[in-house]
Amino acid sequence: MSKVDLRKMTREFLMGESKETHNVFAYIQALQETLKNFSPRSKTESRRLNIARDQLKEIKRHTRKLQNEVELLQEKLVLLEEQVGIIDE
């Protein structure tokens, strides 16, 4: 029976999630460009467009915050893995 390395699996999982975050920024940028090129034909459309732009700014801000938290947690994970490695030896 083979031994399962949970630390390695956890690390690979977390590293894989952080890669997806970069794609989110590409989606946000594409939406920003789409909204920028959209020309409203009425005041209602103009207001809706402004609301959409504001919401997209908030999404971008929250996404950056989440990415920073993920990076911090990855650093903590590395430290914990190193500490466990020292204890196991």
Secondary structure, 3 states (H helix, E strand, C coil): CCCCCHHHHHHHHHHHHHHHHHHHHHHHHHHHHHHHHCCCCCHHHHHHHHHHHHHHHHHHHHHHHHHHHHHHHHHHHHHHHHHHHHHHC
